[in-house]
Amino acid sequence: MSKDLNVLEFYSGIGGMHYSLIDACKDSDFKPKVVASFDINNQANKVYFHNFNRRPVQKLIESIPVSKYSTYRADMWLASPPCQPYTRQGLQKGSNDERSKSFLFLLNSIPKLEKPPKYILIENVKGFEISDTRNMMMEALKDMYDCQEFLLSPLQFEIPNSRIRYYCLAKLKSLKFKYDIPKDKILNYIPGNEFTKYWEDNQDKTSVGIVEDEELKNVVVKQLKEFLEENIDENKYKLTEKSLSRYGLLYDIVKPSQKRSCCFTKGYYHFIEGAGSILQCNEDVDTKETLEEYKLYKEKRNEILKKEELDEKQKEEECKKLDNPLNKLNLRYFSSREIARLMGFPETMVFPEDSSLKQQYRLLGNSLNCKVVAALIKYLLSEKDDKEKNTEKEELENDSKKRKLN
């Protein structure tokens, strides 16, 4: 028998949570329906409408009265609030950051709803777990909900991309999680999940918040080439000669046969360092040796640039005579489709024709990994089976101390 599941999607972006929800419920009794989504980013809303034929509410979340949220009578809230208050670049102001205002408003709204959601999922960057906003969130939820927290990476789900994120699952106390875990313990696995079983079985050997290469030797991770487009126009994604000449040592270069790539951020294609990996299409060339050759190239180039007897045009002409070793690697950016695949989006997710490549990278960088979130939603909706419930009931009946507490 199917169960209706009405969902509110906050900070909806390009629909990552929506796709995750569909994926999580496809083989279940739940019949999910996103009754409303909310985002103030016009470009993101265009992409959302293009794919779901429904435009998100483009208003500040805190400007909408609680009574309006009550009318949706949602069973589930999905939220990926702004991450900047919890990053180094965002100065880690936490709840004092103006961008935290809407999320704190939502938390304070829950007890005022006629029908509070049964399920809540929150996603944010690593670092949120040590913020004051996290503490305020747990305080706001503690009377009505049981919560479980996670730090997970797509690498744990066979996806060759490092993107550690914080997640909080909240469930009305009357519903109970399928698995009990110690209070305030942050997990690096999803209980009972086949992909994260290694981390569940080796809690004493693994660290929360980081996935080491040694750990990945014990699990399956796909090669990057399984996520690449065929017959792609490589020239469209080539790095400029200017970028190669100046910033070659700052790029994170990966080959198609490798099983890891750096987190793709909204600055990909615009910024250099820490914005995401660059693909080396020529697998036969040794990357480390080439980078050593590049260092010598840089020295020669700098010597030319320091020559006072040459004007700028002459310097430029002299530099062009040097062969940049990085050209042998045939480097290019990952396409937006390839990044979407690494982030677990289905092939059906497409960008409007008028969206620029820079906009696509920016929107993907602000999104989430659909496969990881789908696994969490699936776990959030799971329940203890009747045998487990009966065992707990018997233990309660036979334990006078537990009876008093309940």
C-alpha positions as CSV (number, residue, x, y, z in Angstrom):
1,M,0.0,0.0,0.0
2,S,1.5,3.3,-1.0
3,K,2.1,6.1,1.5
4,D,1.8,9.7,0.5
5,L,4.9,11.8,1.4
6,N,4.5,15.5,1.0
7,V,7.8,17.3,1.0
8,L,9.1,20.9,1.4
9,E,12.4,21.6,-0.3
10,F,14.3,24.6,1.2
11,Y,17.3,26.2,-0.6
12,S,16.3,24.0,-3.6
13,G,19.1,25.2,-6.0
14,I,18.9,23.1,-9.2
15,G,16.9,20.3,-7.5
16,G,19.5,18.1,-6.0
17,M,17.3,17.2,-3.0
18,H,14.3,16.6,-5.4
19,Y,16.3,14.1,-7.5
20,S,17.6,12.4,-4.3
21,L,14.1,12.0,-3.0
22,I,12.9,10.4,-6.2
23,D,15.8,8.0,-6.2
24,A,15.3,7.1,-2.5
25,C,11.7,6.3,-2.9
26,K,11.7,4.5,-6.3
27,D,11.5,1.0,-4.8
28,S,9.6,1.8,-1.6
29,D,5.9,2.2,-0.6
30,F,6.3,5.9,-0.3
31,K,4.8,8.2,-3.0
32,P,6.8,11.4,-2.7
33,K,5.5,14.8,-3.8
34,V,7.4,18.1,-3.5
35,V,4.6,20.4,-2.6
36,A,6.8,23.5,-2.6
37,S,10.4,24.5,-3.0
38,F,12.1,27.7,-2.0
39,D,15.2,29.5,-3.4
40,I,16.1,33.2,-4.1
41,N,18.7,32.4,-6.8
42,N,17.1,33.3,-10.1
43,Q,19.5,31.2,-12.3
44,A,19.0,28.1,-10.1
45,N,15.2,28.6,-10.2
46,K,15.3,28.7,-14.0
47,V,17.1,25.3,-14.1
48,Y,14.7,23.9,-11.5
49,F,11.7,25.0,-13.6
50,H,13.3,23.6,-16.8
51,N,13.6,20.1,-15.2
52,F,10.5,19.9,-13.0
53,N,8.1,22.3,-14.7
54,R,7.5,24.0,-11.4
55,R,9.2,27.2,-10.3
56,P,10.4,27.5,-6.7
57,V,9.0,30.3,-4.4
58,Q,11.5,33.1,-4.9
59,K,11.1,34.9,-1.6
60,L,13.2,35.1,1.6
61,I,12.3,32.1,3.7
62,E,12.1,34.3,6.8
63,S,9.6,36.7,5.1
64,I,7.0,33.9,4.7
65,P,4.7,33.6,7.8
66,V,4.7,30.3,9.7
67,S,1.0,30.0,9.0
68,K,1.8,29.6,5.3
69,Y,4.3,26.8,6.0
70,S,1.5,25.1,8.1
71,T,-0.8,25.0,5.1
72,Y,1.6,22.7,3.2
73,R,1.2,20.0,6.0
74,A,4.5,18.5,4.9
75,D,5.7,15.1,6.1
76,M,9.3,15.9,5.3
77,W,11.6,18.9,5.2
78,L,14.7,18.8,3.1
79,A,17.2,21.7,3.5
80,S,20.7,22.7,2.3
81,P,21.1,26.1,3.9
82,P,23.9,28.5,2.9
83,C,27.4,27.1,3.7
84,Q,29.4,30.3,3.7
85,P,28.9,31.0,7.5
86,Y,30.8,27.8,8.2
87,T,33.7,28.1,5.8
88,R,37.1,29.8,6.1
89,Q,36.3,32.0,3.1
90,G,33.0,33.0,4.8
91,L,35.0,33.9,8.0
92,Q,33.1,31.2,10.0
93,K,30.7,33.7,11.7
94,G,28.1,30.9,12.2
95,S,24.8,32.2,13.6
96,N,26.1,35.8,13.5
97,D,26.3,35.7,9.8
98,E,23.3,37.2,8.1
99,R,23.1,34.2,5.8
100,S,22.2,32.0,8.8
101,K,19.1,34.0,9.5
102,S,16.6,32.0,7.3
103,F,17.7,28.6,8.7
104,L,17.4,29.8,12.3
105,F,13.9,31.1,11.4
106,L,12.9,27.6,10.1
107,L,14.2,25.9,13.2
108,N,12.2,28.2,15.4
109,S,9.1,27.7,13.2
110,I,8.8,24.0,13.7
111,P,7.1,24.0,17.2
112,K,4.6,26.6,15.9
113,L,3.4,24.4,13.0
114,E,0.0,22.8,13.2
115,K,1.6,19.6,11.8
116,P,5.4,19.5,12.3
117,P,7.3,17.4,9.7
118,K,7.9,13.7,10.6
119,Y,11.3,13.7,8.9
120,I,14.0,16.4,8.4
121,L,17.2,16.2,6.5
122,I,19.9,19.0,6.7
123,E,23.0,19.1,4.5
124,N,26.0,21.5,4.9
125,V,29.7,21.7,4.7
126,K,32.2,20.0,6.9
127,G,32.7,22.5,9.7
128,F,29.0,23.0,10.4
129,E,29.3,20.3,13.1
130,I,31.5,22.6,15.2
131,S,29.5,25.7,14.7
132,D,27.2,27.4,17.2
133,T,24.4,27.1,14.6
134,R,24.6,23.3,14.9
135,N,24.3,23.6,18.7
136,M,21.3,25.8,18.2
137,M,19.7,23.4,15.8
138,M,20.1,20.4,18.2
139,E,18.6,22.5,21.0
140,A,15.6,23.5,18.8
141,L,15.0,19.9,17.8
142,K,15.7,17.9,21.0
143,D,12.2,18.0,22.5
144,M,10.4,16.7,19.4
145,Y,13.0,14.8,17.4
146,D,15.6,12.1,17.7
147,C,18.7,13.2,15.6
148,Q,21.6,11.4,14.0
149,E,24.6,13.1,12.4
150,F,27.0,12.1,9.7
151,L,30.1,13.2,7.8
152,L,30.1,11.4,4.5
153,S,31.9,11.4,1.1
154,P,30.8,10.3,-2.4
155,L,34.0,8.2,-2.3
156,Q,32.2,5.8,0.1
157,F,29.5,5.3,-2.5
158,E,31.8,4.2,-5.4
159,I,32.0,7.7,-6.8
160,P,35.5,9.0,-7.5
161,N,35.0,12.5,-6.1
162,S,36.0,13.8,-2.7
163,R,33.2,16.0,-1.3
164,I,32.8,15.5,2.5
165,R,29.6,17.0,3.8
166,Y,27.8,17.2,7.1
167,Y,24.3,15.7,7.4
168,C,21.7,15.7,10.1
169,L,18.7,13.4,10.1
170,A,15.8,14.2,12.5
171,K,12.8,12.0,13.1
172,L,9.8,12.5,15.4
173,K,10.4,10.6,18.6
174,S,7.3,8.5,18.1
175,L,8.7,7.1,14.9
176,K,12.2,5.8,15.9
177,F,15.3,5.3,13.8
178,K,15.9,1.8,12.4
179,Y,19.2,1.7,14.3
180,D,20.1,3.3,17.6
181,I,23.4,5.2,17.9
182,P,25.0,7.0,20.9
183,K,23.8,10.6,21.3
184,D,26.0,13.3,19.8
185,K,28.1,10.7,18.0
186,I,28.9,11.8,14.4
187,L,29.0,8.8,12.0
188,N,31.2,8.1,9.0
189,Y,28.7,5.5,7.8
190,I,25.0,5.0,7.3
191,P,23.8,2.1,9.5
192,G,23.0,-1.0,7.5
193,N,24.0,0.6,4.2
194,E,25.9,-1.7,1.8
195,F,28.2,1.0,0.5
196,T,29.4,2.2,3.9
197,K,29.7,-1.2,5.5
198,Y,33.5,-1.1,5.6
199,W,33.4,2.0,7.8
200,E,30.6,0.6,10.0
201,D,32.7,-2.6,10.6
202,N,36.0,-0.7,11.1
203,Q,35.0,2.3,13.3
204,D,38.2,1.9,15.4
205,K,40.4,2.0,12.3
206,T,38.8,4.9,10.4
207,S,38.5,8.6,11.1
208,V,35.3,10.7,10.9
209,G,35.5,13.6,8.5
210,I,38.2,12.2,6.2
211,V,38.5,9.3,3.8
212,E,42.0,8.0,3.5
213,D,43.4,6.3,0.4
214,E,44.3,3.3,2.5
215,E,40.6,2.9,3.4
216,L,39.6,3.0,-0.3
217,K,41.8,-0.1,-1.0
218,N,39.2,-2.1,0.8
219,V,36.2,-1.0,-1.2
220,V,35.1,-0.4,-4.8
221,V,35.5,3.0,-6.3
222,K,34.9,3.6,-10.0
223,Q,37.4,5.1,-12.3
224,L,36.8,8.6,-13.5
225,K,36.6,7.4,-17.1
226,E,33.2,5.9,-16.3
227,F,31.8,9.4,-15.8
228,L,33.3,11.1,-18.9
229,E,31.4,12.1,-22.0
230,E,32.2,10.3,-25.3
231,N,33.1,12.3,-28.4
232,I,33.4,15.5,-26.4
233,D,34.7,18.7,-28.0
234,E,37.9,18.9,-26.0
235,N,38.7,22.4,-27.4
236,K,35.7,23.8,-25.7
237,Y,37.1,22.8,-22.3
238,K,40.8,23.4,-23.0
239,L,42.8,25.5,-20.5
240,T,44.2,28.8,-22.0
241,E,47.9,29.1,-22.7
242,K,47.9,32.0,-20.3
243,S,46.6,29.8,-17.4
244,L,49.0,26.9,-18.3
245,S,52.0,29.3,-18.3
246,R,51.2,31.0,-15.1
247,Y,49.4,28.5,-12.8
248,G,50.4,25.0,-13.9
249,L,51.6,24.0,-10.5
250,L,48.4,25.0,-8.8
251,Y,46.1,22.6,-10.7
252,D,45.0,19.3,-9.2
253,I,45.6,17.1,-12.3
254,V,43.9,13.7,-12.6
255,K,43.8,11.0,-15.2
256,P,40.7,9.1,-16.5
257,S,42.0,5.9,-14.9
258,Q,42.2,7.4,-11.4
259,K,39.6,6.9,-8.7
260,R,39.6,10.3,-7.0
261,S,39.0,13.9,-7.9
262,C,38.8,17.1,-5.8
263,C,35.6,18.7,-4.7
264,F,34.1,20.9,-7.5
265,T,33.2,24.3,-6.1
266,K,31.2,27.2,-7.6
267,G,34.6,28.8,-8.5
268,Y,35.5,26.1,-11.0
269,Y,36.5,27.4,-14.5
270,H,37.0,30.8,-12.8
271,F,39.4,30.2,-9.9
272,I,42.5,28.0,-10.0
273,E,43.5,26.5,-6.7
274,G,41.0,24.4,-4.7
275,A,38.2,24.8,-7.1
276,G,38.2,21.3,-8.6
277,S,40.3,18.8,-10.6
278,I,41.6,19.2,-14.2
279,L,41.6,16.2,-16.5
280,Q,44.7,14.9,-18.2
281,C,43.5,13.4,-21.4
282,N,46.9,12.0,-22.4
283,E,47.3,9.0,-20.0
284,D,50.6,7.9,-21.5
285,V,52.6,10.9,-20.2
286,D,54.0,10.9,-16.7
287,T,52.4,13.7,-14.7
288,K,55.1,14.1,-12.0
289,E,58.0,14.2,-14.5
290,T,56.1,16.7,-16.6
291,L,55.6,19.0,-13.6
292,E,59.3,18.8,-12.9
293,E,60.0,19.9,-16.5
294,Y,57.4,22.7,-16.0
295,K,59.3,24.1,-13.1
296,L,62.4,24.5,-15.3
297,Y,60.1,26.1,-18.0
298,K,58.8,28.5,-15.4
299,E,62.3,29.5,-14.3
300,K,63.3,30.3,-18.0
301,R,60.0,32.2,-18.4
302,N,60.6,34.3,-15.3
303,E,64.2,35.1,-16.5
304,I,62.8,36.5,-19.7
305,L,60.1,38.5,-17.9
306,K,62.8,40.1,-15.7
307,K,64.9,41.3,-18.6
308,E,64.8,45.1,-18.4
309,E,66.2,45.6,-21.9
310,L,63.0,44.0,-23.4
311,D,59.7,45.8,-23.7
312,E,56.4,43.9,-22.9
313,K,55.8,42.9,-26.5
314,Q,59.4,41.5,-26.9
315,K,59.0,39.6,-23.6
316,E,55.8,38.0,-24.8
317,E,57.4,37.0,-28.1
318,E,60.4,35.4,-26.3
319,C,58.1,33.5,-24.0
320,K,56.2,32.1,-26.9
321,K,59.4,30.5,-28.2
322,L,59.5,28.3,-25.1
323,D,57.7,24.9,-25.2
324,N,55.4,24.5,-22.2
325,P,55.7,20.9,-21.1
326,L,52.1,20.9,-19.8
327,N,50.9,20.9,-23.4
328,K,51.9,17.2,-23.6
329,L,49.3,16.3,-20.9
330,N,46.4,17.6,-23.0
331,L,44.7,19.2,-20.1
332,R,41.0,20.2,-20.0
333,Y,38.2,21.1,-17.6
334,F,35.6,18.5,-16.8
335,S,32.4,19.3,-18.6
336,S,29.3,20.3,-16.6
337,R,27.7,17.0,-17.6
338,E,30.7,15.1,-16.2
339,I,30.5,17.0,-13.0
340,A,26.8,16.4,-12.8
341,R,27.5,12.7,-13.1
342,L,30.1,12.8,-10.4
343,M,27.5,14.5,-8.2
344,G,24.9,11.8,-8.8
345,F,22.5,13.7,-11.0
346,P,20.5,11.7,-13.5
347,E,21.1,12.1,-17.2
348,T,17.6,13.6,-17.4
349,M,18.8,16.7,-15.6
350,V,19.7,19.3,-18.2
351,F,20.5,23.0,-18.2
352,P,18.5,25.5,-20.3
353,E,20.1,26.4,-23.6
354,D,20.7,30.0,-22.6
355,S,22.7,29.1,-19.4
356,S,26.4,29.8,-19.8
357,L,29.1,27.3,-19.0
358,K,30.2,29.5,-16.1
359,Q,26.7,29.5,-14.7
360,Q,26.4,25.8,-14.9
361,Y,29.7,25.2,-13.0
362,R,28.6,27.7,-10.4
363,L,25.2,26.1,-9.9
364,L,26.7,22.6,-9.7
365,G,29.3,23.8,-7.2
366,N,26.5,25.1,-4.9
367,S,24.6,21.8,-5.2
368,L,25.0,18.4,-3.4
369,N,25.7,14.7,-4.2
370,C,22.3,13.1,-5.0
371,K,23.5,9.6,-4.4
372,V,24.7,10.3,-0.9
373,V,21.5,12.2,0.0
374,A,19.3,9.5,-1.5
375,A,20.9,6.9,0.7
376,L,20.3,9.1,3.7
377,I,16.6,9.7,2.8
378,K,16.2,6.0,2.4
379,Y,17.6,5.3,5.8
380,L,15.6,8.2,7.4
381,L,12.3,6.6,6.0
382,S,13.3,3.0,7.1
383,E,11.7,1.6,10.3
384,K,12.5,-1.2,12.7
385,D,10.8,-4.4,11.7
386,D,8.0,-5.9,13.9
387,K,10.5,-8.4,15.4
388,E,12.8,-5.6,16.5
389,K,9.9,-3.6,17.9
390,N,8.6,-6.5,19.9
391,T,12.0,-7.2,21.3
392,E,12.3,-3.6,22.5
393,K,8.8,-3.8,24.0
394,E,9.7,-7.0,25.9
395,E,12.9,-5.4,27.2
396,L,11.0,-2.4,28.3
397,E,8.4,-4.5,30.1
398,N,11.1,-6.5,31.8
399,D,13.2,-3.5,32.9
400,S,11.7,-1.4,35.6
401,K,14.2,1.5,35.2
402,K,13.4,1.8,31.4
403,R,9.6,1.8,32.2
404,K,10.1,4.7,34.6
405,L,12.0,6.7,32.0
406,N,9.4,6.1,29.4
